[in-house]
Amino acid sequence: MTGPHGSAFSGRVGWGERPAVVVVDLVRAYTEANGPFALPGPGPAVAATEQLVDAARAAGHPVVWTVVRYSPGLADGGLFVHKVPALAAFAEDAEGGWGELTLKPTPGEPVVVKQYASAFFGTSLAATLHAGGVDTVVVTGVSTSGCVRATATDALNHGFRPQVVRQACADRSAELHDNNLADLDAKYADVVDLPEALSRLRP
């Protein structure tokens, strides 16, 4: 069964009036070559995210960062840490500092601590964004198939317009990245290119 435009999928949620940039888990564990979740060639995604953050700051749009952090012994990690044992690198007593952000927030930019894939699950993110009048969430970070996807999907579930920036996300392979972006664009978010996102964010 198809929709009014001849397809069951790939409608657009579009941009609202008040965007925020949410940088998902862009930490050393993913961006450094010897990190436990090291990605192949994360540099372009980091650079694209930095451009988006700079544009948002210049225009006075909110920027929110997320990190994964567990208590010593992983007591608050639930079954997720059993499924993905390398998450132990994000315990407070773990060595290596892998949970440190690759790019640095400025004073006043919230850093949301999470234990699961979505930046919205079990956190104050939705309340923070709603209180700030945000209606559009520009999603960047890592990984495309994991925490980016979960965050974009939950953004839609919480009534925000998710915009996932293709060049500002990264994954373990180009195939995973591209396939997940295609599926997100079909069902849960608008996948946009960096120039469009920058033009929407800039004053």
Disulfide bonds with the S-S distance in Angstrom:
none
